[in-house]
Each structure stands twice: as structure tokens, then as C-alpha cells.
Amino acid sequence: MSILLLLLQFKLWFGDASVRDVLSLKQTVQEQQVKNDQIKQRNAVLAAEVEDLKTGLEAIEERARSELGMIKKDETFIHIVEGESEESRSK
């Protein structure tokens, strides 16, 4: 009887699907859930941006201005170039 009990205990702690394996799997699942939550948040941000681009002309205009350098008709584009600093002139 004690041999059977020892075998069962051994299998419980060191065999397939042992306590150690279960704890390891729980940790892996927890880590994956954190990653999934981060990806869900990123997807929500992207979905909101897509919806904004589909419905709002302001978002499209903002992107066109910032990423493509576009301007509206009858607008004047002014590009300010800063002059050389005192340090760069003295070198």
C-alpha cells in the first residue's frame, strides 16, 4: 500500500501533468493574457484611427498636411529656416 502511495506521489510531483507542469502552464497562460491585452489595446487604437479616417475629413486633412506636406488652395506655405548659431560660425 505504501509503495502505491509513493508511486502516486511521485507521479503527482514529477510525472506528466505534474504540479510543476501545471504551475508552469499557468504562468505561460498569464503571460500570454498580458500580451493579448496589449495587442487588444493597440488594435482598439488602430480601429479608432481607421474609423476616424473613414468618417472624418479632418483626420485625412491632418495626415495630408503632416505626412505629405500638402496645403489648401489659396494658402501660403512658409518654411522657417533657423540661422547658424554663434558656435557654428566661429568654427
PDB file of N, CA, C and O in Angstrom:
ATOM      1  N   MET A   1       0.813  -1.186   0.000  1.00  0.00           N
ATOM      2  CA  MET A   1       0.000   0.000   0.000  1.00  0.00           C
ATOM      3  C   MET A   1       0.864   1.262   0.000  1.00  0.00           C
ATOM      4  O   MET A   1       0.570   2.220  -0.714  1.00  0.00           O
ATOM      5  N   SER A   2       1.921   1.259   0.795  1.00  0.00           N
ATOM      6  CA  SER A   2       2.796   2.432   0.849  1.00  0.00           C
ATOM      7  C   SER A   2       3.551   2.623  -0.467  1.00  0.00           C
ATOM      8  O   SER A   2       3.847   3.755  -0.849  1.00  0.00           O
ATOM      9  N   ILE A   3       3.866   1.527  -1.163  1.00  0.00           N
ATOM     10  CA  ILE A   3       4.528   1.632  -2.466  1.00  0.00           C
ATOM     11  C   ILE A   3       3.593   2.303  -3.467  1.00  0.00           C
ATOM     12  O   ILE A   3       4.028   3.147  -4.250  1.00  0.00           O
ATOM     13  N   LEU A   4       2.332   1.941  -3.450  1.00  0.00           N
ATOM     14  CA  LEU A   4       1.344   2.557  -4.328  1.00  0.00           C
ATOM     15  C   LEU A   4       1.215   4.050  -4.029  1.00  0.00           C
ATOM     16  O   LEU A   4       1.137   4.869  -4.945  1.00  0.00           O
ATOM     17  N   LEU A   5       1.195   4.389  -2.766  1.00  0.00           N
ATOM     18  CA  LEU A   5       1.114   5.786  -2.352  1.00  0.00           C
ATOM     19  C   LEU A   5       2.353   6.552  -2.825  1.00  0.00           C
ATOM     20  O   LEU A   5       2.234   7.678  -3.309  1.00  0.00           O
ATOM     21  N   LEU A   6       3.523   5.959  -2.691  1.00  0.00           N
ATOM     22  CA  LEU A   6       4.755   6.600  -3.166  1.00  0.00           C
ATOM     23  C   LEU A   6       4.737   6.788  -4.683  1.00  0.00           C
ATOM     24  O   LEU A   6       5.151   7.834  -5.183  1.00  0.00           O
ATOM     25  N   LEU A   7       4.267   5.793  -5.407  1.00  0.00           N
ATOM     26  CA  LEU A   7       4.186   5.908  -6.859  1.00  0.00           C
ATOM     27  C   LEU A   7       3.230   7.031  -7.278  1.00  0.00           C
ATOM     28  O   LEU A   7       3.514   7.796  -8.199  1.00  0.00           O
ATOM     29  N   LEU A   8       2.105   7.108  -6.589  1.00  0.00           N
ATOM     30  CA  LEU A   8       1.151   8.170  -6.905  1.00  0.00           C
ATOM     31  C   LEU A   8       1.727   9.548  -6.577  1.00  0.00           C
ATOM     32  O   LEU A   8       1.537  10.497  -7.337  1.00  0.00           O
ATOM     33  N   GLN A   9       2.424   9.659  -5.461  1.00  0.00           N
ATOM     34  CA  GLN A   9       3.051  10.923  -5.095  1.00  0.00           C
ATOM     35  C   GLN A   9       4.141  11.307  -6.099  1.00  0.00           C
ATOM     36  O   GLN A   9       4.263  12.467  -6.492  1.00  0.00           O
ATOM     37  N   PHE A  10       4.925  10.313  -6.502  1.00  0.00           N
ATOM     38  CA  PHE A  10       5.973  10.568  -7.478  1.00  0.00           C
ATOM     39  C   PHE A  10       5.365  11.090  -8.775  1.00  0.00           C
ATOM     40  O   PHE A  10       5.841  12.073  -9.343  1.00  0.00           O
ATOM     41  N   LYS A  11       4.318  10.431  -9.233  1.00  0.00           N
ATOM     42  CA  LYS A  11       3.663  10.837 -10.480  1.00  0.00           C
ATOM     43  C   LYS A  11       3.051  12.231 -10.335  1.00  0.00           C
ATOM     44  O   LYS A  11       3.073  13.025 -11.276  1.00  0.00           O
ATOM     45  N   LEU A  12       2.510  12.522  -9.162  1.00  0.00           N
ATOM     46  CA  LEU A  12       1.902  13.822  -8.912  1.00  0.00           C
ATOM     47  C   LEU A  12       2.936  14.943  -9.004  1.00  0.00           C
ATOM     48  O   LEU A  12       2.655  15.997  -9.574  1.00  0.00           O
ATOM     49  N   TRP A  13       4.111  14.728  -8.456  1.00  0.00           N
ATOM     50  CA  TRP A  13       5.111  15.782  -8.409  1.00  0.00           C
ATOM     51  C   TRP A  13       6.082  15.779  -9.585  1.00  0.00           C
ATOM     52  O   TRP A  13       6.596  16.837  -9.947  1.00  0.00           O
ATOM     53  N   PHE A  14       6.348  14.624 -10.192  1.00  0.00           N
ATOM     54  CA  PHE A  14       7.391  14.552 -11.216  1.00  0.00           C
ATOM     55  C   PHE A  14       6.938  13.967 -12.548  1.00  0.00           C
ATOM     56  O   PHE A  14       7.689  14.056 -13.519  1.00  0.00           O
ATOM     57  N   GLY A  15       5.774  13.385 -12.644  1.00  0.00           N
ATOM     58  CA  GLY A  15       5.323  12.746 -13.870  1.00  0.00           C
ATOM     59  C   GLY A  15       4.720  13.727 -14.863  1.00  0.00           C
ATOM     60  O   GLY A  15       4.800  14.942 -14.681  1.00  0.00           O
ATOM     61  N   ASP A  16       4.110  13.183 -15.924  1.00  0.00           N
ATOM     62  CA  ASP A  16       3.411  14.007 -16.898  1.00  0.00           C
ATOM     63  C   ASP A  16       2.239  14.691 -16.213  1.00  0.00           C
ATOM     64  O   ASP A  16       1.558  14.087 -15.384  1.00  0.00           O
ATOM     65  N   ALA A  17       2.007  15.935 -16.557  1.00  0.00           N
ATOM     66  CA  ALA A  17       0.939  16.747 -15.969  1.00  0.00           C
ATOM     67  C   ALA A  17       1.108  16.852 -14.456  1.00  0.00           C
ATOM     68  O   ALA A  17       0.137  16.792 -13.701  1.00  0.00           O
ATOM     69  N   SER A  18       2.349  17.008 -14.032  1.00  0.00           N
ATOM     70  CA  SER A  18       2.644  17.131 -12.603  1.00  0.00           C
ATOM     71  C   SER A  18       2.283  18.535 -12.116  1.00  0.00           C
ATOM     72  O   SER A  18       1.919  19.408 -12.903  1.00  0.00           O
ATOM     73  N   VAL A  19       2.389  18.721 -10.843  1.00  0.00           N
ATOM     74  CA  VAL A  19       2.103  20.024 -10.251  1.00  0.00           C
ATOM     75  C   VAL A  19       3.024  21.087 -10.851  1.00  0.00           C
ATOM     76  O   VAL A  19       2.593  22.205 -11.130  1.00  0.00           O
ATOM     77  N   ARG A  20       4.275  20.734 -11.043  1.00  0.00           N
ATOM     78  CA  ARG A  20       5.237  21.666 -11.628  1.00  0.00           C
ATOM     79  C   ARG A  20       4.814  22.066 -13.044  1.00  0.00           C
ATOM     80  O   ARG A  20       4.890  23.241 -13.403  1.00  0.00           O
ATOM     81  N   ASP A  21       4.371  21.104 -13.842  1.00  0.00           N
ATOM     82  CA  ASP A  21       3.912  21.387 -15.204  1.00  0.00           C
ATOM     83  C   ASP A  21       2.688  22.295 -15.197  1.00  0.00           C
ATOM     84  O   ASP A  21       2.585  23.217 -16.005  1.00  0.00           O
ATOM     85  N   VAL A  22       1.773  22.032 -14.291  1.00  0.00           N
ATOM     86  CA  VAL A  22       0.554  22.841 -14.204  1.00  0.00           C
ATOM     87  C   VAL A  22       0.894  24.279 -13.822  1.00  0.00           C
ATOM     88  O   VAL A  22       0.343  25.218 -14.397  1.00  0.00           O
ATOM     89  N   LEU A  23       1.796  24.459 -12.857  1.00  0.00           N
ATOM     90  CA  LEU A  23       2.197  25.809 -12.458  1.00  0.00           C
ATOM     91  C   LEU A  23       2.898  26.535 -13.595  1.00  0.00           C
ATOM     92  O   LEU A  23       2.694  27.732 -13.801  1.00  0.00           O
ATOM     93  N   SER A  24       3.718  25.810 -14.322  1.00  0.00           N
ATOM     94  CA  SER A  24       4.407  26.400 -15.467  1.00  0.00           C
ATOM     95  C   SER A  24       3.412  26.823 -16.545  1.00  0.00           C
ATOM     96  O   SER A  24       3.539  27.901 -17.125  1.00  0.00           O
ATOM     97  N   LEU A  25       2.437  25.985 -16.808  1.00  0.00           N
ATOM     98  CA  LEU A  25       1.417  26.325 -17.801  1.00  0.00           C
ATOM     99  C   LEU A  25       0.575  27.524 -17.360  1.00  0.00           C
ATOM    100  O   LEU A  25       0.213  28.369 -18.178  1.00  0.00           O
ATOM    101  N   LYS A  26       0.268  27.592 -16.067  1.00  0.00           N
ATOM    102  CA  LYS A  26      -0.486  28.745 -15.555  1.00  0.00           C
ATOM    103  C   LYS A  26       0.301  30.031 -15.767  1.00  0.00           C
ATOM    104  O   LYS A  26      -0.270  31.055 -16.142  1.00  0.00           O
ATOM    105  N   GLN A  27       1.600  29.982 -15.531  1.00  0.00           N
ATOM    106  CA  GLN A  27       2.451  31.150 -15.740  1.00  0.00           C
ATOM    107  C   GLN A  27       2.467  31.539 -17.215  1.00  0.00           C
ATOM    108  O   GLN A  27       2.368  32.721 -17.545  1.00  0.00           O
ATOM    109  N   THR A  28       2.590  30.565 -18.092  1.00  0.00           N
ATOM    110  CA  THR A  28       2.596  30.821 -19.529  1.00  0.00           C
ATOM    111  C   THR A  28       1.279  31.440 -19.982  1.00  0.00           C
ATOM    112  O   THR A  28       1.272  32.377 -20.781  1.00  0.00           O
ATOM    113  N   VAL A  29       0.179  30.924 -19.478  1.00  0.00           N
ATOM    114  CA  VAL A  29      -1.138  31.464 -19.825  1.00  0.00           C
ATOM    115  C   VAL A  29      -1.256  32.902 -19.349  1.00  0.00           C
ATOM    116  O   VAL A  29      -1.782  33.749 -20.071  1.00  0.00           O
ATOM    117  N   GLN A  30      -0.779  33.186 -18.157  1.00  0.00           N
ATOM    118  CA  GLN A  30      -0.834  34.540 -17.616  1.00  0.00           C
ATOM    119  C   GLN A  30      -0.028  35.513 -18.477  1.00  0.00           C
ATOM    120  O   GLN A  30      -0.490  36.615 -18.772  1.00  0.00           O
ATOM    121  N   GLU A  31       1.167  35.108 -18.875  1.00  0.00           N
ATOM    122  CA  GLU A  31       2.000  35.946 -19.732  1.00  0.00           C
ATOM    123  C   GLU A  31       1.331  36.195 -21.076  1.00  0.00           C
ATOM    124  O   GLU A  31       1.378  37.307 -21.602  1.00  0.00           O
ATOM    125  N   GLN A  32       0.705  35.154 -21.633  1.00  0.00           N
ATOM    126  CA  GLN A  32       0.034  35.300 -22.922  1.00  0.00           C
ATOM    127  C   GLN A  32      -1.177  36.225 -22.807  1.00  0.00           C
ATOM    128  O   GLN A  32      -1.473  36.980 -23.733  1.00  0.00           O
ATOM    129  N   GLN A  33      -1.874  36.169 -21.678  1.00  0.00           N
ATOM    130  CA  GLN A  33      -3.015  37.056 -21.476  1.00  0.00           C
ATOM    131  C   GLN A  33      -2.578  38.516 -21.430  1.00  0.00           C
ATOM    132  O   GLN A  33      -3.272  39.390 -21.952  1.00  0.00           O
ATOM    133  N   VAL A  34      -1.428  38.785 -20.807  1.00  0.00           N
ATOM    134  CA  VAL A  34      -0.897  40.148 -20.777  1.00  0.00           C
ATOM    135  C   VAL A  34      -0.579  40.610 -22.196  1.00  0.00           C
ATOM    136  O   VAL A  34      -0.920  41.729 -22.579  1.00  0.00           O
ATOM    137  N   LYS A  35       0.074  39.749 -22.972  1.00  0.00           N
ATOM    138  CA  LYS A  35       0.390  40.097 -24.370  1.00  0.00           C
ATOM    139  C   LYS A  35      -0.891  40.331 -25.164  1.00  0.00           C
ATOM    140  O   LYS A  35      -0.971  41.276 -25.948  1.00  0.00           O
ATOM    141  N   ASN A  36      -1.886  39.480 -24.967  1.00  0.00           N
ATOM    142  CA  ASN A  36      -3.156  39.632 -25.678  1.00  0.00           C
ATOM    143  C   ASN A  36      -3.833  40.948 -25.327  1.00  0.00           C
ATOM    144  O   ASN A  36      -4.392  41.613 -26.200  1.00  0.00           O
ATOM    145  N   ASP A  37      -3.786  41.327 -24.053  1.00  0.00           N
ATOM    146  CA  ASP A  37      -4.384  42.591 -23.633  1.00  0.00           C
ATOM    147  C   ASP A  37      -3.682  43.773 -24.298  1.00  0.00           C
ATOM    148  O   ASP A  37      -4.337  44.725 -24.723  1.00  0.00           O
ATOM    149  N   GLN A  38      -2.354  43.715 -24.389  1.00  0.00           N
ATOM    150  CA  GLN A  38      -1.606  44.787 -25.053  1.00  0.00           C
ATOM    151  C   GLN A  38      -1.985  44.870 -26.525  1.00  0.00           C
ATOM    152  O   GLN A  38      -2.163  45.963 -27.061  1.00  0.00           O
ATOM    153  N   ILE A  39      -2.109  43.732 -27.174  1.00  0.00           N
ATOM    154  CA  ILE A  39      -2.472  43.713 -28.587  1.00  0.00           C
ATOM    155  C   ILE A  39      -3.901  44.205 -28.784  1.00  0.00           C
ATOM    156  O   ILE A  39      -4.186  44.900 -29.759  1.00  0.00           O
ATOM    157  N   LYS A  40      -4.811  43.849 -27.858  1.00  0.00           N
ATOM    158  CA  LYS A  40      -6.190  44.341 -27.946  1.00  0.00           C
ATOM    159  C   LYS A  40      -6.230  45.860 -27.838  1.00  0.00           C
ATOM    160  O   LYS A  40      -6.976  46.519 -28.562  1.00  0.00           O
ATOM    161  N   GLN A  41      -5.429  46.413 -26.939  1.00  0.00           N
ATOM    162  CA  GLN A  41      -5.379  47.869 -26.800  1.00  0.00           C
ATOM    163  C   GLN A  41      -4.852  48.519 -28.078  1.00  0.00           C
ATOM    164  O   GLN A  41      -5.406  49.514 -28.544  1.00  0.00           O
ATOM    165  N   ARG A  42      -3.793  47.964 -28.639  1.00  0.00           N
ATOM    166  CA  ARG A  42      -3.238  48.509 -29.881  1.00  0.00           C
ATOM    167  C   ARG A  42      -4.248  48.412 -31.017  1.00  0.00           C
ATOM    168  O   ARG A  42      -4.382  49.339 -31.815  1.00  0.00           O
ATOM    169  N   ASN A  43      -4.964  47.275 -31.090  1.00  0.00           N
ATOM    170  CA  ASN A  43      -5.978  47.102 -32.127  1.00  0.00           C
ATOM    171  C   ASN A  43      -7.124  48.090 -31.960  1.00  0.00           C
ATOM    172  O   ASN A  43      -7.667  48.584 -32.948  1.00  0.00           O
ATOM    173  N   ALA A  44      -7.493  48.382 -30.718  1.00  0.00           N
ATOM    174  CA  ALA A  44      -8.563  49.354 -30.472  1.00  0.00           C
ATOM    175  C   ALA A  44      -8.143  50.745 -30.948  1.00  0.00           C
ATOM    176  O   ALA A  44      -8.943  51.472 -31.536  1.00  0.00           O
ATOM    177  N   VAL A  45      -6.897  51.107 -30.694  1.00  0.00           N
ATOM    178  CA  VAL A  45      -6.390  52.404 -31.160  1.00  0.00           C
ATOM    179  C   VAL A  45      -6.394  52.454 -32.682  1.00  0.00           C
ATOM    180  O   VAL A  45      -6.814  53.449 -33.274  1.00  0.00           O
ATOM    181  N   LEU A  46      -5.932  51.392 -33.310  1.00  0.00           N
ATOM    182  CA  LEU A  46      -5.911  51.345 -34.773  1.00  0.00           C
ATOM    183  C   LEU A  46      -7.316  51.363 -35.355  1.00  0.00           C
ATOM    184  O   LEU A  46      -7.556  52.023 -36.367  1.00  0.00           O
ATOM    185  N   ALA A  47      -8.248  50.650 -34.733  1.00  0.00           N
ATOM    186  CA  ALA A  47      -9.627  50.644 -35.215  1.00  0.00           C
ATOM    187  C   ALA A  47     -10.242  52.031 -35.112  1.00  0.00           C
ATOM    188  O   ALA A  47     -10.967  52.458 -36.011  1.00  0.00           O
ATOM    189  N   ALA A  48      -9.957  52.737 -34.022  1.00  0.00           N
ATOM    190  CA  ALA A  48     -10.468  54.096 -33.866  1.00  0.00           C
ATOM    191  C   ALA A  48      -9.881  55.020 -34.932  1.00  0.00           C
ATOM    192  O   ALA A  48     -10.577  55.877 -35.475  1.00  0.00           O
ATOM    193  N   GLU A  49      -8.612  54.838 -35.219  1.00  0.00           N
ATOM    194  CA  GLU A  49      -7.972  55.658 -36.249  1.00  0.00           C
ATOM    195  C   GLU A  49      -8.567  55.367 -37.629  1.00  0.00           C
ATOM    196  O   GLU A  49      -8.809  56.287 -38.410  1.00  0.00           O
ATOM    197  N   VAL A  50      -8.799  54.102 -37.920  1.00  0.00           N
ATOM    198  CA  VAL A  50      -9.409  53.731 -39.199  1.00  0.00           C
ATOM    199  C   VAL A  50     -10.806  54.333 -39.308  1.00  0.00           C
ATOM    200  O   VAL A  50     -11.169  54.888 -40.345  1.00  0.00           O
ATOM    201  N   GLU A  51     -11.578  54.225 -38.248  1.00  0.00           N
ATOM    202  CA  GLU A  51     -12.941  54.789 -38.255  1.00  0.00           C
ATOM    203  C   GLU A  51     -12.896  56.294 -38.450  1.00  0.00           C
ATOM    204  O   GLU A  51     -13.705  56.857 -39.187  1.00  0.00           O
ATOM    205  N   ASP A  52     -11.953  56.938 -37.792  1.00  0.00           N
ATOM    206  CA  ASP A  52     -11.803  58.384 -37.931  1.00  0.00           C
ATOM    207  C   ASP A  52     -11.439  58.760 -39.358  1.00  0.00           C
ATOM    208  O   ASP A  52     -11.948  59.744 -39.895  1.00  0.00           O
ATOM    209  N   LEU A  53     -10.562  57.982 -39.967  1.00  0.00           N
ATOM    210  CA  LEU A  53     -10.170  58.256 -41.351  1.00  0.00           C
ATOM    211  C   LEU A  53     -11.322  58.007 -42.328  1.00  0.00           C
ATOM    212  O   LEU A  53     -11.436  58.693 -43.344  1.00  0.00           O
ATOM    213  N   LYS A  54     -12.176  57.024 -42.017  1.00  0.00           N
ATOM    214  CA  LYS A  54     -13.316  56.735 -42.888  1.00  0.00           C
ATOM    215  C   LYS A  54     -14.377  57.819 -42.807  1.00  0.00           C
ATOM    216  O   LYS A  54     -15.010  58.135 -43.815  1.00  0.00           O
ATOM    217  N   THR A  55     -14.582  58.393 -41.633  1.00  0.00           N
ATOM    218  CA  THR A  55     -15.709  59.301 -41.444  1.00  0.00           C
ATOM    219  C   THR A  55     -15.325  60.769 -41.371  1.00  0.00           C
ATOM    220  O   THR A  55     -16.115  61.632 -41.750  1.00  0.00           O
ATOM    221  N   GLY A  56     -14.137  61.061 -40.893  1.00  0.00           N
ATOM    222  CA  GLY A  56     -13.785  62.457 -40.660  1.00  0.00           C
ATOM    223  C   GLY A  56     -12.812  62.990 -41.686  1.00  0.00           C
ATOM    224  O   GLY A  56     -11.749  62.412 -41.912  1.00  0.00           O
ATOM    225  N   LEU A  57     -13.184  64.099 -42.307  1.00  0.00           N
ATOM    226  CA  LEU A  57     -12.281  64.730 -43.267  1.00  0.00           C
ATOM    227  C   LEU A  57     -11.127  65.433 -42.560  1.00  0.00           C
ATOM    228  O   LEU A  57     -10.064  65.634 -43.147  1.00  0.00           O
ATOM    229  N   GLU A  58     -11.336  65.804 -41.303  1.00  0.00           N
ATOM    230  CA  GLU A  58     -10.278  66.487 -40.565  1.00  0.00           C
ATOM    231  C   GLU A  58      -9.058  65.589 -40.379  1.00  0.00           C
ATOM    232  O   GLU A  58      -7.923  66.054 -40.483  1.00  0.00           O
ATOM    233  N   ALA A  59      -9.284  64.328 -40.110  1.00  0.00           N
ATOM    234  CA  ALA A  59      -8.162  63.407 -39.923  1.00  0.00           C
ATOM    235  C   ALA A  59      -7.397  63.214 -41.229  1.00  0.00           C
ATOM    236  O   ALA A  59      -6.168  63.141 -41.233  1.00  0.00           O
ATOM    237  N   ILE A  60      -8.123  63.135 -42.320  1.00  0.00           N
ATOM    238  CA  ILE A  60      -7.468  62.978 -43.629  1.00  0.00           C
ATOM    239  C   ILE A  60      -6.657  64.225 -43.941  1.00  0.00           C
ATOM    240  O   ILE A  60      -5.519  64.141 -44.404  1.00  0.00           O
ATOM    241  N   GLU A  61      -7.255  65.385 -43.680  1.00  0.00           N
ATOM    242  CA  GLU A  61      -6.554  66.644 -43.933  1.00  0.00           C
ATOM    243  C   GLU A  61      -5.305  66.755 -43.069  1.00  0.00           C
ATOM    244  O   GLU A  61      -4.256  67.187 -43.546  1.00  0.00           O
ATOM    245  N   GLU A  62      -5.411  66.371 -41.815  1.00  0.00           N
ATOM    246  CA  GLU A  62      -4.261  66.423 -40.899  1.00  0.00           C
ATOM    247  C   GLU A  62      -3.127  65.534 -41.392  1.00  0.00           C
ATOM    248  O   GLU A  62      -1.960  65.925 -41.369  1.00  0.00           O
ATOM    249  N   ARG A  63      -3.487  64.329 -41.840  1.00  0.00           N
ATOM    250  CA  ARG A  63      -2.453  63.416 -42.369  1.00  0.00           C
ATOM    251  C   ARG A  63      -1.825  63.984 -43.638  1.00  0.00           C
ATOM    252  O   ARG A  63      -0.607  63.933 -43.809  1.00  0.00           O
ATOM    253  N   ALA A  64      -2.646  64.517 -44.513  1.00  0.00           N
ATOM    254  CA  ALA A  64      -2.123  65.077 -45.763  1.00  0.00           C
ATOM    255  C   ALA A  64      -1.160  66.222 -45.482  1.00  0.00           C
ATOM    256  O   ALA A  64      -0.137  66.364 -46.152  1.00  0.00           O
ATOM    257  N   ARG A  65      -1.490  67.025 -44.500  1.00  0.00           N
ATOM    258  CA  ARG A  65      -0.615  68.157 -44.166  1.00  0.00           C
ATOM    259  C   ARG A  65       0.682  67.690 -43.519  1.00  0.00           C
ATOM    260  O   ARG A  65       1.765  68.118 -43.918  1.00  0.00           O
ATOM    261  N   SER A  66       0.577  66.817 -42.526  1.00  0.00           N
ATOM    262  CA  SER A  66       1.770  66.441 -41.765  1.00  0.00           C
ATOM    263  C   SER A  66       2.667  65.455 -42.504  1.00  0.00           C
ATOM    264  O   SER A  66       3.890  65.581 -42.461  1.00  0.00           O
ATOM    265  N   GLU A  67       2.074  64.480 -43.179  1.00  0.00           N
ATOM    266  CA  GLU A  67       2.891  63.434 -43.794  1.00  0.00           C
ATOM    267  C   GLU A  67       3.256  63.732 -45.245  1.00  0.00           C
ATOM    268  O   GLU A  67       4.315  63.317 -45.716  1.00  0.00           O
ATOM    269  N   LEU A  68       2.387  64.447 -45.952  1.00  0.00           N
ATOM    270  CA  LEU A  68       2.641  64.690 -47.366  1.00  0.00           C
ATOM    271  C   LEU A  68       2.997  66.139 -47.668  1.00  0.00           C
ATOM    272  O   LEU A  68       3.350  66.464 -48.802  1.00  0.00           O
ATOM    273  N   GLY A  69       2.909  67.019 -46.664  1.00  0.00           N
ATOM    274  CA  GLY A  69       3.257  68.424 -46.857  1.00  0.00           C
ATOM    275  C   GLY A  69       2.287  69.166 -47.746  1.00  0.00           C
ATOM    276  O   GLY A  69       2.668  70.149 -48.382  1.00  0.00           O
ATOM    277  N   MET A  70       1.045  68.724 -47.809  1.00  0.00           N
ATOM    278  CA  MET A  70       0.056  69.360 -48.687  1.00  0.00           C
ATOM    279  C   MET A  70      -0.515  70.618 -48.026  1.00  0.00           C
ATOM    280  O   MET A  70      -0.563  70.733 -46.801  1.00  0.00           O
ATOM    281  N   ILE A  71      -0.944  71.548 -48.867  1.00  0.00           N
ATOM    282  CA  ILE A  71      -1.595  72.764 -48.388  1.00  0.00           C
ATOM    283  C   ILE A  71      -2.887  72.958 -49.169  1.00  0.00           C
ATOM    284  O   ILE A  71      -3.072  72.386 -50.243  1.00  0.00           O
ATOM    285  N   LYS A  72      -3.792  73.788 -48.601  1.00  0.00           N
ATOM    286  CA  LYS A  72      -5.064  74.074 -49.258  1.00  0.00           C
ATOM    287  C   LYS A  72      -4.871  75.115 -50.350  1.00  0.00           C
ATOM    288  O   LYS A  72      -3.867  75.826 -50.384  1.00  0.00           O
ATOM    289  N   LYS A  73      -5.839  75.187 -51.228  1.00  0.00           N
ATOM    290  CA  LYS A  73      -5.834  76.198 -52.274  1.00  0.00           C
ATOM    291  C   LYS A  73      -5.880  77.569 -51.605  1.00  0.00           C
ATOM    292  O   LYS A  73      -6.593  77.766 -50.621  1.00  0.00           O
ATOM    293  N   ASP A  74      -5.121  78.502 -52.142  1.00  0.00           N
ATOM    294  CA  ASP A  74      -5.025  79.882 -51.654  1.00  0.00           C
ATOM    295  C   ASP A  74      -4.333  79.989 -50.303  1.00  0.00           C
ATOM    296  O   ASP A  74      -4.413  81.041 -49.668  1.00  0.00           O
ATOM    297  N   GLU A  75      -3.658  78.944 -49.839  1.00  0.00           N
ATOM    298  CA  GLU A  75      -2.851  79.035 -48.630  1.00  0.00           C
ATOM    299  C   GLU A  75      -1.418  79.349 -49.032  1.00  0.00           C
ATOM    300  O   GLU A  75      -0.992  79.047 -50.147  1.00  0.00           O
ATOM    301  N   THR A  76      -0.696  79.947 -48.130  1.00  0.00           N
ATOM    302  CA  THR A  76       0.714  80.227 -48.371  1.00  0.00           C
ATOM    303  C   THR A  76       1.530  79.377 -47.413  1.00  0.00           C
ATOM    304  O   THR A  76       1.306  79.396 -46.203  1.00  0.00           O
ATOM    305  N   PHE A  77       2.467  78.641 -47.958  1.00  0.00           N
ATOM    306  CA  PHE A  77       3.326  77.790 -47.148  1.00  0.00           C
ATOM    307  C   PHE A  77       4.569  78.587 -46.767  1.00  0.00           C
ATOM    308  O   PHE A  77       5.250  79.148 -47.626  1.00  0.00           O
ATOM    309  N   ILE A  78       4.850  78.628 -45.488  1.00  0.00           N
ATOM    310  CA  ILE A  78       6.017  79.346 -45.001  1.00  0.00           C
ATOM    311  C   ILE A  78       6.922  78.343 -44.299  1.00  0.00           C
ATOM    312  O   ILE A  78       6.508  77.666 -43.358  1.00  0.00           O
ATOM    313  N   HIS A  79       8.150  78.259 -44.766  1.00  0.00           N
ATOM    314  CA  HIS A  79       9.138  77.362 -44.169  1.00  0.00           C
ATOM    315  C   HIS A  79      10.189  78.222 -43.492  1.00  0.00           C
ATOM    316  O   HIS A  79      10.865  79.011 -44.152  1.00  0.00           O
ATOM    317  N   ILE A  80      10.330  78.078 -42.194  1.00  0.00           N
ATOM    318  CA  ILE A  80      11.275  78.887 -41.437  1.00  0.00           C
ATOM    319  C   ILE A  80      12.559  78.093 -41.240  1.00  0.00           C
ATOM    320  O   ILE A  80      12.555  76.995 -40.683  1.00  0.00           O
ATOM    321  N   VAL A  81      13.647  78.672 -41.709  1.00  0.00           N
ATOM    322  CA  VAL A  81      14.960  78.060 -41.554  1.00  0.00           C
ATOM    323  C   VAL A  81      15.724  78.882 -40.534  1.00  0.00           C
ATOM    324  O   VAL A  81      15.926  80.085 -40.701  1.00  0.00           O
ATOM    325  N   GLU A  82      16.140  78.209 -39.480  1.00  0.00           N
ATOM    326  CA  GLU A  82      16.884  78.918 -38.449  1.00  0.00           C
ATOM    327  C   GLU A  82      18.294  79.196 -38.942  1.00  0.00           C
ATOM    328  O   GLU A  82      18.895  78.394 -39.656  1.00  0.00           O
ATOM    329  N   GLY A  83      18.808  80.355 -38.541  1.00  0.00           N
ATOM    330  CA  GLY A  83      20.156  80.745 -38.936  1.00  0.00           C
ATOM    331  C   GLY A  83      21.203  79.956 -38.180  1.00  0.00           C
ATOM    332  O   GLY A  83      20.902  79.203 -37.255  1.00  0.00           O
ATOM    333  N   GLU A  84      22.457  80.152 -38.604  1.00  0.00           N
ATOM    334  CA  GLU A  84      23.558  79.477 -37.930  1.00  0.00           C
ATOM    335  C   GLU A  84      23.738  80.039 -36.533  1.00  0.00           C
ATOM    336  O   GLU A  84      23.549  81.234 -36.307  1.00  0.00           O
ATOM    337  N   SER A  85      24.100  79.188 -35.609  1.00  0.00           N
ATOM    338  CA  SER A  85      24.365  79.644 -34.251  1.00  0.00           C
ATOM    339  C   SER A  85      25.750  80.263 -34.186  1.00  0.00           C
ATOM    340  O   SER A  85      26.566  80.061 -35.085  1.00  0.00           O
ATOM    341  N   GLU A  86      26.018  81.011 -33.134  1.00  0.00           N
ATOM    342  CA  GLU A  86      27.314  81.654 -32.952  1.00  0.00           C
ATOM    343  C   GLU A  86      28.430  80.631 -32.909  1.00  0.00           C
ATOM    344  O   GLU A  86      29.518  80.882 -33.426  1.00  0.00           O
ATOM    345  N   GLU A  87      28.176  79.468 -32.296  1.00  0.00           N
ATOM    346  CA  GLU A  87      29.208  78.446 -32.162  1.00  0.00           C
ATOM    347  C   GLU A  87      29.623  77.891 -33.528  1.00  0.00           C
ATOM    348  O   GLU A  87      30.810  77.692 -33.785  1.00  0.00           O
ATOM    349  N   SER A  88      28.633  77.641 -34.409  1.00  0.00           N
ATOM    350  CA  SER A  88      28.969  77.044 -35.706  1.00  0.00           C
ATOM    351  C   SER A  88      29.680  78.039 -36.606  1.00  0.00           C
ATOM    352  O   SER A  88      30.459  77.628 -37.466  1.00  0.00           O
ATOM    353  N   ARG A  89      29.435  79.358 -36.434  1.00  0.00           N
ATOM    354  CA  ARG A  89      30.121  80.364 -37.254  1.00  0.00           C
ATOM    355  C   ARG A  89      31.575  80.528 -36.842  1.00  0.00           C
ATOM    356  O   ARG A  89      32.434  80.811 -37.678  1.00  0.00           O
ATOM    357  N   SER A  90      31.849  80.353 -35.567  1.00  0.00           N
ATOM    358  CA  SER A  90      33.225  80.594 -35.088  1.00  0.00           C
ATOM    359  C   SER A  90      34.146  79.428 -35.381  1.00  0.00           C
ATOM    360  O   SER A  90      35.357  79.557 -35.201  1.00  0.00           O
ATOM    361  N   LYS A  91      33.634  78.317 -35.815  1.00  0.00           N
ATOM    362  CA  LYS A  91      34.491  77.139 -36.078  1.00  0.00           C
ATOM    363  C   LYS A  91      35.120  77.180 -37.416  1.00  0.00           C
ATOM    364  O   LYS A  91      35.862  76.267 -37.778  1.00  0.00           O
TER     365      LYS A  91
END
